[in-house]
Amino acid sequence: MKNMKYETALKRLEEIAEKLDSGSLSLDESLKLFEEATELTAFCSSCLEKAKLKITELTEKKDDNE
C-alpha cells in the first residue's frame, strides 16, 4: 500500500463494499475482504490526516506572512 494513491484505495473500498453487500461471498471470502477494507480504511485515514496537516501548515504560513 506504500505506493498506492488515495483515490485508488477509495475505489477499491467501494468495490469491496459492493461485493460484501451482494451477499454472495463465503464467510472466508467476506473476512478476507473485510480485513483488506480495514487496512485500506486506515490508509485513507492516514492520507486525509496528512492532507489536513499540510493545509494547516500552509494556512499558518500564509497568516504569518500577512
Secondary structure, DSSP 8 states (H G I E B T S, - for coil): -TT--HHHHHHHHHHHHHHHHHT-S-HHHHHHHHHHHHHHHHHHHHHHHHHHHHHHHHHHHHHHH-
